[in-house]
């Protein structure tokens, strides 16, 4: 089954069916918004932290639609498991967004002090990674509840989460370089890990638990 699943995944990617089945409009809109923002800034990279956070928000908004699948009800009966179907979509979304984010970092980080570039790049990548993990966890759990296209839910979730992060003075999250930078990004890392765990749990096939416990129940009854 594992080798068959890998062959199916490769064929979906090679033939382009996976990309065509995804909602590309949100990604195109996000990338267009990023390009428009960069043009509007006219090469001004002095506020690297603020600009990168705006650009990360624009890209994250598009990522929230990665798990939308209008054919989800049909594919539930297929032997290709839920985790693999969602995993392929997440991988495809990452392949679309990561190069754009890398290009944005390449534009802005050279304007930062040389000693701070790695810290800024890593920290400002952790923030959108945590945000996107939260969005995908929410979308995956919504899929389990029967919402085949949960992307529309993720936009208010992202905005509400950012407002919440900015409104807790005792645990600042959106900080600039300085004494609070490392503690804040350790908190972002914790959010990313927790959201990833929730995502993995949501990707578990609904029938898997019954299948794994079934033999035990049968032996008990016998």
Phi and psi in degrees as GROMACS dihedral restraints (atoms count N, CA, C in turn):
[ dihedral_restraints ]
;  ai    aj    ak    al  type     phi  dphi    fc
    3     4     5     6     1   -65.9    20    10
    4     5     6     7     1   -45.1    20    10
    6     7     8     9     1   -67.0    20    10
    7     8     9    10     1   -37.5    20    10
    9    10    11    12     1   -63.9    20    10
   10    11    12    13     1   -42.5    20    10
   12    13    14    15     1   -62.0    20    10
   13    14    15    16     1   -39.9    20    10
   15    16    17    18     1   -65.5    20    10
   16    17    18    19     1   -39.0    20    10
   18    19    20    21     1   -64.8    20    10
   19    20    21    22     1   -41.5    20    10
   21    22    23    24     1   -63.3    20    10
   22    23    24    25     1   -43.7    20    10
   24    25    26    27     1   -60.9    20    10
   25    26    27    28     1   -45.9    20    10
   27    28    29    30     1   -62.1    20    10
   28    29    30    31     1   -39.8    20    10
   30    31    32    33     1   -67.6    20    10
   31    32    33    34     1   -39.0    20    10
   33    34    35    36     1   -61.9    20    10
   34    35    36    37     1   -41.2    20    10
   36    37    38    39     1   -71.7    20    10
   37    38    39    40     1   -45.2    20    10
   39    40    41    42     1   -62.9    20    10
   40    41    42    43     1   -42.6    20    10
   42    43    44    45     1   -76.7    20    10
   43    44    45    46     1   -16.1    20    10
   45    46    47    48     1    87.2    20    10
   46    47    48    49     1     1.2    20    10
   48    49    50    51     1   -63.5    20    10
   49    50    51    52     1   -36.9    20    10
   51    52    53    54     1   -64.3    20    10
   52    53    54    55     1   -46.2    20    10
   54    55    56    57     1   -64.8    20    10
   55    56    57    58     1   -41.0    20    10
   57    58    59    60     1   -67.9    20    10
   58    59    60    61     1   -26.4    20    10
   60    61    62    63     1   -79.9    20    10
   61    62    63    64     1   -13.2    20    10
   63    64    65    66     1   -86.5    20    10
   64    65    66    67     1   154.2    20    10
   66    67    68    69     1   -81.9    20    10
   67    68    69    70     1   100.4    20    10
   69    70    71    72     1   -83.8    20    10
   70    71    72    73     1   -18.1    20    10
   72    73    74    75     1   -56.1    20    10
   73    74    75    76     1   -44.2    20    10
   75    76    77    78     1   -61.8    20    10
   76    77    78    79     1   -36.7    20    10
   78    79    80    81     1   -67.8    20    10
   79    80    81    82     1   -45.2    20    10
   81    82    83    84     1   -61.4    20    10
   82    83    84    85     1   -42.3    20    10
   84    85    86    87     1   -63.0    20    10
   85    86    87    88     1   -42.7    20    10
   87    88    89    90     1   -63.8    20    10
   88    89    90    91     1   -45.9    20    10
   90    91    92    93     1   -65.5    20    10
   91    92    93    94     1   -38.4    20    10
   93    94    95    96     1   -64.4    20    10
   94    95    96    97     1   -39.3    20    10
   96    97    98    99     1   -65.7    20    10
   97    98    99   100     1   -39.2    20    10
   99   100   101   102     1   -61.9    20    10
  100   101   102   103     1   -46.2    20    10
  102   103   104   105     1   -62.5    20    10
  103   104   105   106     1   -42.0    20    10
  105   106   107   108     1   -63.6    20    10
  106   107   108   109     1   -39.6    20    10
  108   109   110   111     1   -64.9    20    10
  109   110   111   112     1   -42.4    20    10
  111   112   113   114     1   -64.0    20    10
  112   113   114   115     1   -39.9    20    10
  114   115   116   117     1   -65.8    20    10
  115   116   117   118     1   -40.9    20    10
  117   118   119   120     1   -64.0    20    10
  118   119   120   121     1   -31.3    20    10
  120   121   122   123     1   -75.9    20    10
  121   122   123   124     1   -15.5    20    10
  123   124   125   126     1    54.5    20    10
  124   125   126   127     1    39.8    20    10
  126   127   128   129     1    78.7    20    10
  127   128   129   130     1     4.9    20    10
  129   130   131   132     1   -78.0    20    10
  130   131   132   133     1   109.7    20    10
  132   133   134   135     1  -114.0    20    10
  133   134   135   136     1    23.2    20    10
  135   136   137   138     1   -68.8    20    10
  136   137   138   139     1   -37.4    20    10
  138   139   140   141     1   -97.5    20    10
  139   140   141   142     1    67.5    20    10
  141   142   143   144     1   -62.7    20    10
  142   143   144   145     1   -42.6    20    10
  144   145   146   147     1   -64.8    20    10
  145   146   147   148     1   -48.1    20    10
  147   148   149   150     1   -63.5    20    10
  148   149   150   151     1   -45.0    20    10
  150   151   152   153     1   -64.4    20    10
  151   152   153   154     1   -42.6    20    10
  153   154   155   156     1   -64.9    20    10
  154   155   156   157     1   -33.8    20    10
  156   157   158   159     1   -68.1    20    10
  157   158   159   160     1   -38.9    20    10
  159   160   161   162     1   -63.8    20    10
  160   161   162   163     1   -44.9    20    10
  162   163   164   165     1   -65.8    20    10
  163   164   165   166     1   -37.6    20    10
  165   166   167   168     1   -64.2    20    10
  166   167   168   169     1   -38.8    20    10
  168   169   170   171     1   -62.7    20    10
  169   170   171   172     1   -42.7    20    10
  171   172   173   174     1   -61.9    20    10
  172   173   174   175     1   -42.6    20    10
  174   175   176   177     1   -69.5    20    10
  175   176   177   178     1   -38.7    20    10
  177   178   179   180     1   -64.0    20    10
  178   179   180   181     1   -35.8    20    10
  180   181   182   183     1   -59.9    20    10
  181   182   183   184     1   -38.4    20    10
  183   184   185   186     1   -71.5    20    10
  184   185   186   187     1   -34.1    20    10
  186   187   188   189     1   -66.1    20    10
  187   188   189   190     1   -24.1    20    10
  189   190   191   192     1   -61.7    20    10
  190   191   192   193     1   -17.3    20    10
  192   193   194   195     1   -96.3    20    10
  193   194   195   196     1     8.3    20    10
  195   196   197   198     1   -62.3    20    10
  196   197   198   199     1   -32.9    20    10
  198   199   200   201     1   -93.3    20    10
  199   200   201   202     1     3.4    20    10
  201   202   203   204     1   -63.7    20    10
  202   203   204   205     1   134.2    20    10
  204   205   206   207     1  -153.1    20    10
  205   206   207   208     1   103.3    20    10
  207   208   209   210     1   -68.3    20    10
  208   209   210   211     1   -17.5    20    10
  210   211   212   213     1   -99.2    20    10
  211   212   213   214     1    16.6    20    10
  213   214   215   216     1   -60.1    20    10
  214   215   216   217     1   -40.8    20    10
  216   217   218   219     1   -63.1    20    10
  217   218   219   220     1   -36.3    20    10
  219   220   221   222     1   -71.6    20    10
  220   221   222   223     1   -39.7    20    10
  222   223   224   225     1   -76.8    20    10
  223   224   225   226     1   -10.5    20    10
  225   226   227   228     1   -61.2    20    10
  226   227   228   229     1   -29.2    20    10
  228   229   230   231     1   -86.9    20    10
  229   230   231   232     1    -1.8    20    10
  231   232   233   234     1   -81.5    20    10
  232   233   234   235     1   156.5    20    10
  234   235   236   237     1   -74.4    20    10
  235   236   237   238     1    -6.1    20    10
  237   238   239   240     1   -83.4    20    10
  238   239   240   241     1   112.1    20    10
  240   241   242   243     1   -64.1    20    10
  241   242   243   244     1   161.5    20    10
  243   244   245   246     1   -60.8    20    10
  244   245   246   247     1   -43.4    20    10
  246   247   248   249     1   -60.2    20    10
  247   248   249   250     1   -41.0    20    10
  249   250   251   252     1   -69.7    20    10
  250   251   252   253     1   -39.0    20    10
  252   253   254   255     1   -63.8    20    10
  253   254   255   256     1   -46.9    20    10
  255   256   257   258     1   -69.3    20    10
  256   257   258   259     1   -38.2    20    10
  258   259   260   261     1   -60.8    20    10
  259   260   261   262     1   -39.9    20    10
  261   262   263   264     1   -63.1    20    10
  262   263   264   265     1   -41.1    20    10
  264   265   266   267     1   -66.2    20    10
  265   266   267   268     1   -41.4    20    10
  267   268   269   270     1   -63.9    20    10
  268   269   270   271     1   -43.4    20    10
  270   271   272   273     1   -61.9    20    10
  271   272   273   274     1   -40.6    20    10
  273   274   275   276     1   -66.4    20    10
  274   275   276   277     1   -41.8    20    10
  276   277   278   279     1   -62.1    20    10
  277   278   279   280     1   -43.3    20    10
  279   280   281   282     1   -62.5    20    10
  280   281   282   283     1   -39.2    20    10
  282   283   284   285     1   -65.1    20    10
  283   284   285   286     1   -27.2    20    10
  285   286   287   288     1   -81.8    20    10
  286   287   288   289     1   -35.5    20    10
  288   289   290   291     1   -93.5    20    10
  289   290   291   292     1   -38.1    20    10
  291   292   293   294     1   -57.6    20    10
  292   293   294   295     1   -44.5    20    10
  294   295   296   297     1   -61.8    20    10
  295   296   297   298     1   -35.2    20    10
  297   298   299   300     1   -65.9    20    10
  298   299   300   301     1   -43.7    20    10
  300   301   302   303     1   -65.2    20    10
  301   302   303   304     1   -39.4    20    10
  303   304   305   306     1   -62.3    20    10
  304   305   306   307     1   -39.4    20    10
  306   307   308   309     1   -65.9    20    10
  307   308   309   310     1   -39.1    20    10
  309   310   311   312     1   -64.0    20    10
  310   311   312   313     1   -43.9    20    10
  312   313   314   315     1   -61.1    20    10
  313   314   315   316     1   -39.5    20    10
  315   316   317   318     1   -64.3    20    10
  316   317   318   319     1   -26.0    20    10
  318   319   320   321     1   -78.2    20    10
  319   320   321   322     1   -41.5    20    10
  321   322   323   324     1   -93.1    20    10
  322   323   324   325     1   -37.9    20    10
  324   325   326   327     1   -62.7    20    10
  325   326   327   328     1   -33.1    20    10
  327   328   329   330     1   -59.2    20    10
  328   329   330   331     1   -21.3    20    10
  330   331   332   333     1   -81.2    20    10
  331   332   333   334     1   -10.6    20    10
  333   334   335   336     1   -84.8    20    10
  334   335   336   337     1   157.9    20    10
  336   337   338   339     1   -56.8    20    10
  337   338   339   340     1   141.3    20    10
  339   340   341   342     1   -56.9    20    10
  340   341   342   343     1   -36.2    20    10
  342   343   344   345     1   -71.1    20    10
  343   344   345   346     1   -18.4    20    10
  345   346   347   348     1  -105.2    20    10
  346   347   348   349     1    -3.5    20    10
  348   349   350   351     1   -63.5    20    10
  349   350   351   352     1   -44.7    20    10
  351   352   353   354     1   -65.1    20    10
  352   353   354   355     1   -42.4    20    10
  354   355   356   357     1   -63.4    20    10
  355   356   357   358     1   -44.2    20    10
  357   358   359   360     1   -65.5    20    10
  358   359   360   361     1   -45.7    20    10
  360   361   362   363     1   -62.1    20    10
  361   362   363   364     1   -44.3    20    10
  363   364   365   366     1   -67.9    20    10
  364   365   366   367     1   -45.0    20    10
  366   367   368   369     1   -63.8    20    10
  367   368   369   370     1   -45.1    20    10
  369   370   371   372     1   -75.9    20    10
  370   371   372   373     1   -11.7    20    10
  372   373   374   375     1   -87.3    20    10
  373   374   375   376     1   -33.0    20    10
  375   376   377   378     1   -63.3    20    10
  376   377   378   379     1   -38.1    20    10
  378   379   380   381     1   -61.1    20    10
  379   380   381   382     1   -56.1    20    10
  381   382   383   384     1   -66.4    20    10
  382   383   384   385     1   -30.4    20    10
  384   385   386   387     1   -62.4    20    10
  385   386   387   388     1   -43.0    20    10
  387   388   389   390     1   -65.2    20    10
  388   389   390   391     1   -42.7    20    10
  390   391   392   393     1   -62.8    20    10
  391   392   393   394     1   -44.0    20    10
  393   394   395   396     1   -67.5    20    10
  394   395   396   397     1   -37.4    20    10
  396   397   398   399     1   -61.1    20    10
  397   398   399   400     1   -40.0    20    10
  399   400   401   402     1   -63.5    20    10
  400   401   402   403     1   -44.4    20    10
  402   403   404   405     1   -61.5    20    10
  403   404   405   406     1   -44.0    20    10
  405   406   407   408     1   -69.2    20    10
  406   407   408   409     1   -34.3    20    10
  408   409   410   411     1   -64.6    20    10
  409   410   411   412     1   -44.5    20    10
  411   412   413   414     1   -61.5    20    10
  412   413   414   415     1   -45.5    20    10
  414   415   416   417     1   -64.3    20    10
  415   416   417   418     1   -40.0    20    10
  417   418   419   420     1   -66.0    20    10
  418   419   420   421     1   -41.6    20    10
  420   421   422   423     1   -68.5    20    10
  421   422   423   424     1   -33.8    20    10
  423   424   425   426     1   -65.2    20    10
  424   425   426   427     1   -37.4    20    10
  426   427   428   429     1   -60.5    20    10
  427   428   429   430     1   -39.2    20    10
  429   430   431   432     1   -65.8    20    10
  430   431   432   433     1   -25.3    20    10
  432   433   434   435     1   -89.0    20    10
  433   434   435   436     1     4.5    20    10
  435   436   437   438     1   102.3    20    10
  436   437   438   439     1     4.8    20    10
  438   439   440   441     1   -88.8    20    10
  439   440   441   442     1   106.8    20    10
  441   442   443   444     1   -73.9    20    10
  442   443   444   445     1   -23.7    20    10
  444   445   446   447     1  -130.0    20    10
  445   446   447   448     1    76.9    20    10
  447   448   449   450     1   -84.2    20    10
  448   449   450   451     1     3.7    20    10
  450   451   452   453     1   -57.3    20    10
  451   452   453   454     1   -36.2    20    10
  453   454   455   456     1   -63.2    20    10
  454   455   456   457     1   -23.9    20    10
  456   457   458   459     1   -74.5    20    10
  457   458   459   460     1   -29.4    20    10
  459   460   461   462     1   -72.1    20    10
  460   461   462   463     1   -26.8    20    10
  462   463   464   465     1   -63.7    20    10
  463   464   465   466     1   -52.9    20    10
  465   466   467   468     1   -63.9    20    10
  466   467   468   469     1   -31.5    20    10
  468   469   470   471     1   -62.9    20    10
  469   470   471   472     1   -44.0    20    10
  471   472   473   474     1   -63.9    20    10
  472   473   474   475     1   -47.4    20    10
  474   475   476   477     1   -65.0    20    10
  475   476   477   478     1   -40.8    20    10
  477   478   479   480     1   -65.5    20    10
  478   479   480   481     1   -38.1    20    10
  480   481   482   483     1   -64.9    20    10
  481   482   483   484     1   -40.3    20    10
  483   484   485   486     1   -67.6    20    10
  484   485   486   487     1   -39.3    20    10
  486   487   488   489     1   -62.5    20    10
  487   488   489   490     1   -39.9    20    10
  489   490   491   492     1   -65.3    20    10
  490   491   492   493     1   -42.7    20    10
  492   493   494   495     1   -63.2    20    10
  493   494   495   496     1   -33.4    20    10
  495   496   497   498     1   -84.3    20    10
  496   497   498   499     1    -7.4    20    10
  498   499   500   501     1  -108.1    20    10
  499   500   501   502     1    10.9    20    10
  501   502   503   504     1  -110.3    20    10
  502   503   504   505     1    94.0    20    10
  504   505   506   507     1   -66.8    20    10
  505   506   507   508     1   -28.3    20    10
  507   508   509   510     1   -74.5    20    10
  508   509   510   511     1   -25.2    20    10
  510   511   512   513     1  -127.0    20    10
  511   512   513   514     1    73.4    20    10
  513   514   515   516     1   -63.5    20    10
  514   515   516   517     1   136.8    20    10
  516   517   518   519     1  -111.6    20    10
  517   518   519   520     1   -41.5    20    10
  519   520   521   522     1   -97.8    20    10
  520   521   522   523     1    80.4    20    10
  522   523   524   525     1  -112.5    20    10
  523   524   525   526     1   163.6    20    10
  525   526   527   528     1   -95.5    20    10
  526   527   528   529     1   174.4    20    10
  528   529   530   531     1   -56.4    20    10
  529   530   531   532     1   136.6    20    10
  531   532   533   534     1   152.8    20    10
  532   533   534   535     1  -156.3    20    10
  534   535   536   537     1   -64.3    20    10
  535   536   537   538     1   -33.3    20    10
  537   538   539   540     1   -88.4    20    10
  538   539   540   541     1    -3.3    20    10
  540   541   542   543     1   -62.4    20    10
  541   542   543   544     1   -51.7    20    10
  543   544   545   546     1   -65.7    20    10
  544   545   546   547     1   -48.3    20    10
  546   547   548   549     1   -58.4    20    10
  547   548   549   550     1   -40.2    20    10
  549   550   551   552     1   -63.0    20    10
  550   551   552   553     1   -40.5    20    10
  552   553   554   555     1   -81.7    20    10
  553   554   555   556     1   -17.5    20    10
  555   556   557   558     1   -67.5    20    10
  556   557   558   559     1   -37.0    20    10
  558   559   560   561     1   -66.8    20    10
  559   560   561   562     1   -40.9    20    10
  561   562   563   564     1   -60.4    20    10
  562   563   564   565     1   -39.9    20    10
  564   565   566   567     1   -64.1    20    10
  565   566   567   568     1   -39.8    20    10
  567   568   569   570     1   -62.2    20    10
  568   569   570   571     1   -40.4    20    10
  570   571   572   573     1   -63.3    20    10
  571   572   573   574     1   -42.1    20    10
  573   574   575   576     1   -62.2    20    10
  574   575   576   577     1   -42.7    20    10
  576   577   578   579     1   -65.8    20    10
  577   578   579   580     1   -45.4    20    10
  579   580   581   582     1   -63.3    20    10
  580   581   582   583     1   -42.7    20    10
  582   583   584   585     1   -66.1    20    10
  583   584   585   586     1   -37.4    20    10
  585   586   587   588     1   -64.3    20    10
  586   587   588   589     1   -40.3    20    10
  588   589   590   591     1   -62.4    20    10
  589   590   591   592     1   -42.5    20    10
  591   592   593   594     1   -64.3    20    10
  592   593   594   595     1   -38.1    20    10
  594   595   596   597     1   -64.3    20    10
  595   596   597   598     1   -45.6    20    10
  597   598   599   600     1   -61.5    20    10
  598   599   600   601     1   -41.5    20    10
  600   601   602   603     1   -63.6    20    10
  601   602   603   604     1   -38.8    20    10
  603   604   605   606     1   -71.8    20    10
  604   605   606   607     1   -25.9    20    10
  606   607   608   609     1   -79.3    20    10
  607   608   609   610     1    -9.8    20    10
  609   610   611   612     1   -65.3    20    10
  610   611   612   613     1   133.2    20    10
  612   613   614   615     1   -61.1    20    10
  613   614   615   616     1   132.3    20    10
  615   616   617   618     1   -55.8    20    10
  616   617   618   619     1   -28.1    20    10
  618   619   620   621     1   -88.8    20    10
  619   620   621   622     1    -5.0    20    10
  621   622   623   624     1   -66.2    20    10
  622   623   624   625     1   -40.3    20    10
  624   625   626   627     1   -64.3    20    10
  625   626   627   628     1   -42.0    20    10
  627   628   629   630     1   -65.4    20    10
  628   629   630   631     1   -39.3    20    10
  630   631   632   633     1   -65.8    20    10
  631   632   633   634     1   -36.8    20    10
  633   634   635   636     1   -76.5    20    10
  634   635   636   637     1   -30.6    20    10
  636   637   638   639     1   -93.0    20    10
  637   638   639   640     1   -12.8    20    10
  639   640   641   642     1   -56.1    20    10
  640   641   642   643     1   -49.2    20    10
  642   643   644   645     1   -59.6    20    10
  643   644   645   646     1   -35.0    20    10
  645   646   647   648     1   -64.9    20    10
  646   647   648   649     1   -43.9    20    10
  648   649   650   651     1   -63.8    20    10
  649   650   651   652     1   -38.5    20    10
  651   652   653   654     1   -65.6    20    10
  652   653   654   655     1   -40.8    20    10
  654   655   656   657     1   -67.1    20    10
  655   656   657   658     1   -35.7    20    10
  657   658   659   660     1   -64.1    20    10
  658   659   660   661     1   -44.7    20    10
  660   661   662   663     1   -65.0    20    10
  661   662   663   664     1   -36.0    20    10
